[in-house]
Amino acid sequence: MDFGYTPEQEDLRQEVRAFIKQNMTPELLEEMEDLNEGFGVSRVRGRGPRVDELFKKIADRGWLGYSFPKEYGGQGKDRISQYIVEEEFARAGIAVGLAGSGAPAILAAGTEEQKRDFLPRLISGEYSFALGFTEPQAGADLASLQCRAVRDGDYYVINGQKMYTSAAHVSTHIYLMARTNPDVARHSGISIFIFPMDVPGMTVRPLWTIQNEPRAPLGTTYGAARTNETFFDDVRVHKSALLGKENEG
């Protein structure tokens, strides 16, 4: 059994490398440095005009969402090829993958309406998600989440706080985990909601990190200079914002 890359996959790697060499100009790198757009946050809407132009060129080649189905805006290619594309851009400090975008979860558990609304726009960059997981008293322990979503007819009413919601100040939507049933085992009773950042009752407040001064070197995994804390005060979202089944997030 041959575990090596196919000739077509190796050709793709060389094509991506040639593209990066041609387009990663000193001016582009300077803009990335000024915006502190290091690894993992290059696809948020706060990027500059040169990075925007770069992503337009990448999208024109079909490399964004490379393995996603064509009916949802992807190219329908194999996942190894998508990995090759993502790997080569990651070496250059550019994140083109959708792994942290919520797109794979929407593809796996979303309704047909959610797939057709969100996936093409996540691939194109029109939409971007902030991830509402971490909380002050829970850290990364999702079983300890206290942010509550209470059903009220066709709506959910959300109250609570999230920490380290990076890119919440520039994202169009949030991918939120909230507790919908407090009377079951703490690792259960959690649901996922996806909805716009501009709904009434949401407040985004900056948290400046130690990467702010001095700024973290470009291309590191240290994160950006700014993250956020996000507050939810009687935020009402329609039941169509629920991703998957209630209590099974």
SEGUDREN-934041 format. One line per field, with one value per residue (C-alpha): x, y, z; residue in one letter. Coordinates in steps of 0.05 Angstrom, whole numbers, plus 5000, padded with zeros to 4 digits. Example, Ala and Ser with C-alpha at 12.3 -4.5 7.8 and 13.67 -1.06 7.14 Angstrom:
2
x = (5246, 5273)
y = (4910, 4979)
z = (5156, 5143)
zase = (A, S)
This chain:
249
x = (5000, 5027, 5016, 5050, 5016, 4991, 5025, 4963, 4969, 5043, 5027, 4976, 5028, 5076, 5021, 5003, 5077, 5087, 5024, 5049, 5118, 5088, 5036, 5067, 5098, 5136, 5076, 5028, 5072, 5077, 5001, 4994, 5044, 5009, 4942, 4973, 4937, 4980, 4964, 4892, 4859, 4874, 4803, 4766, 4734, 4784, 4838, 4867, 4858, 4920, 4899, 4828, 4857, 4899, 4838, 4800, 4855, 4854, 4779, 4783, 4827, 4776, 4822, 4775, 4730, 4767, 4735, 4666, 4609, 4599, 4526, 4549, 4604, 4663, 4701, 4684, 4757, 4787, 4807, 4881, 4884, 4850, 4901, 4957, 4928, 4919, 4988, 5024, 4987, 4997, 5073, 5064, 5021, 4956, 4897, 4852, 4820, 4750, 4764, 4753, 4698, 4639, 4630, 4646, 4594, 4542, 4557, 4549, 4489, 4458, 4391, 4389, 4372, 4432, 4478, 4456, 4458, 4522, 4570, 4578, 4586, 4636, 4676, 4675, 4691, 4626, 4610, 4658, 4644, 4669, 4671, 4631, 4658, 4702, 4671, 4703, 4685, 4693, 4754, 4757, 4716, 4653, 4618, 4619, 4583, 4535, 4511, 4437, 4389, 4316, 4262, 4206, 4158, 4194, 4253, 4310, 4329, 4404, 4438, 4510, 4582, 4638, 4712, 4766, 4716, 4771, 4749, 4681, 4692, 4699, 4659, 4590, 4563, 4576, 4579, 4554, 4550, 4498, 4464, 4392, 4379, 4412, 4378, 4419, 4491, 4536, 4567, 4497, 4442, 4485, 4462, 4496, 4468, 4492, 4466, 4488, 4531, 4485, 4425, 4400, 4428, 4499, 4560, 4631, 4687, 4761, 4813, 4883, 4933, 5007, 5016, 4998, 5064, 5109, 5068, 5076, 5119, 5080, 5066, 5068, 5011, 5010, 4946, 4928, 4937, 4863, 4812, 4744, 4694, 4622, 4559, 4489, 4431, 4363, 4387, 4329, 4345, 4296, 4295, 4323, 4389, 4396, 4449, 4430, 4385, 4371, 4415, 4460, 4510)
y = (5000, 5068, 5122, 5176, 5235, 5225, 5261, 5306, 5324, 5340, 5383, 5420, 5432, 5462, 5505, 5533, 5545, 5583, 5625, 5642, 5661, 5707, 5740, 5745, 5813, 5855, 5904, 5848, 5823, 5894, 5901, 5834, 5857, 5924, 5889, 5835, 5783, 5724, 5651, 5632, 5700, 5720, 5705, 5753, 5815, 5862, 5846, 5900, 5913, 5874, 5813, 5821, 5821, 5760, 5721, 5742, 5711, 5648, 5643, 5652, 5590, 5551, 5537, 5560, 5504, 5459, 5394, 5422, 5400, 5441, 5455, 5493, 5533, 5485, 5447, 5376, 5355, 5303, 5323, 5306, 5359, 5409, 5392, 5406, 5474, 5492, 5467, 5509, 5572, 5559, 5559, 5630, 5652, 5652, 5610, 5588, 5529, 5525, 5478, 5533, 5568, 5525, 5503, 5429, 5426, 5460, 5411, 5352, 5375, 5436, 5440, 5446, 5520, 5531, 5495, 5537, 5602, 5595, 5549, 5589, 5654, 5623, 5597, 5664, 5703, 5742, 5710, 5697, 5667, 5686, 5624, 5632, 5575, 5598, 5629, 5665, 5611, 5552, 5566, 5514, 5464, 5463, 5418, 5477, 5526, 5573, 5616, 5599, 5595, 5588, 5569, 5620, 5599, 5603, 5638, 5626, 5679, 5679, 5707, 5701, 5718, 5691, 5704, 5704, 5710, 5728, 5767, 5782, 5855, 5841, 5777, 5776, 5718, 5679, 5604, 5599, 5542, 5553, 5510, 5494, 5442, 5453, 5391, 5337, 5315, 5375, 5349, 5344, 5396, 5441, 5469, 5506, 5570, 5609, 5680, 5750, 5793, 5853, 5824, 5869, 5853, 5835, 5874, 5862, 5891, 5886, 5848, 5868, 5810, 5807, 5803, 5876, 5905, 5883, 5853, 5778, 5760, 5748, 5675, 5652, 5615, 5663, 5696, 5768, 5831, 5836, 5786, 5801, 5787, 5782, 5794, 5769, 5805, 5776, 5763, 5733, 5688, 5648, 5573, 5568, 5591, 5524, 5480, 5406, 5383, 5418, 5393, 5355, 5409)
z = (5000, 4980, 5033, 4993, 4960, 4889, 4831, 4826, 4899, 4893, 4832, 4875, 4929, 4879, 4850, 4919, 4935, 4870, 4885, 4955, 4929, 4877, 4922, 4991, 4977, 5029, 5027, 5044, 5101, 5128, 5128, 5164, 5216, 5226, 5236, 5280, 5236, 5256, 5245, 5256, 5251, 5179, 5156, 5201, 5171, 5205, 5154, 5110, 5035, 5013, 5053, 5025, 4954, 4970, 4994, 4931, 4890, 4933, 4926, 4851, 4848, 4888, 4946, 5001, 5024, 4975, 4999, 5014, 4968, 4906, 4922, 4984, 4951, 4955, 4902, 4922, 4925, 4972, 5042, 5033, 4978, 5024, 5078, 5028, 5011, 5085, 5104, 5052, 5070, 5144, 5132, 5106, 5166, 5128, 5154, 5096, 5130, 5157, 5216, 5268, 5230, 5250, 5178, 5190, 5246, 5202, 5146, 5195, 5237, 5204, 5170, 5095, 5103, 5149, 5101, 5042, 5081, 5120, 5082, 5018, 5057, 5106, 5047, 5011, 5075, 5075, 5142, 5199, 5267, 5336, 5380, 5445, 5488, 5546, 5608, 5668, 5719, 5671, 5629, 5574, 5615, 5572, 5623, 5671, 5625, 5660, 5601, 5597, 5538, 5560, 5510, 5503, 5449, 5382, 5414, 5462, 5514, 5528, 5589, 5611, 5594, 5550, 5555, 5501, 5444, 5396, 5334, 5364, 5348, 5273, 5262, 5231, 5273, 5337, 5346, 5418, 5468, 5522, 5574, 5557, 5612, 5680, 5711, 5676, 5682, 5672, 5608, 5579, 5569, 5525, 5458, 5401, 5370, 5309, 5301, 5281, 5326, 5320, 5358, 5415, 5483, 5463, 5487, 5464, 5508, 5490, 5529, 5511, 5517, 5531, 5456, 5452, 5478, 5449, 5392, 5380, 5320, 5256, 5242, 5314, 5348, 5406, 5384, 5369, 5411, 5425, 5448, 5480, 5534, 5510, 5550, 5535, 5569, 5549, 5479, 5439, 5380, 5338, 5346, 5275, 5305, 5340, 5308, 5314, 5369, 5435, 5492, 5444, 5427)
zase = (M, D, F, G, Y, T, P, E, Q, E, D, L, R, Q, E, V, R, A, F, I, K, Q, N, M, T, P, E, L, L, E, E, M, E, D, L, N, E, G, F, G, V, S, R, V, R, G, R, G, P, R, V, D, E, L, F, K, K, I, A, D, R, G, W, L, G, Y, S, F, P, K, E, Y, G, G, Q, G, K, D, R, I, S, Q, Y, I, V, E, E, E, F, A, R, A, G, I, A, V, G, L, A, G, S, G, A, P, A, I, L, A, A, G, T, E, E, Q, K, R, D, F, L, P, R, L, I, S, G, E, Y, S, F, A, L, G, F, T, E, P, Q, A, G, A, D, L, A, S, L, Q, C, R, A, V, R, D, G, D, Y, Y, V, I, N, G, Q, K, M, Y, T, S, A, A, H, V, S, T, H, I, Y, L, M, A, R, T, N, P, D, V, A, R, H, S, G, I, S, I, F, I, F, P, M, D, V, P, G, M, T, V, R, P, L, W, T, I, Q, N, E, P, R, A, P, L, G, T, T, Y, G, A, A, R, T, N, E, T, F, F, D, D, V, R, V, H, K, S, A, L, L, G, K, E, N, E, G)
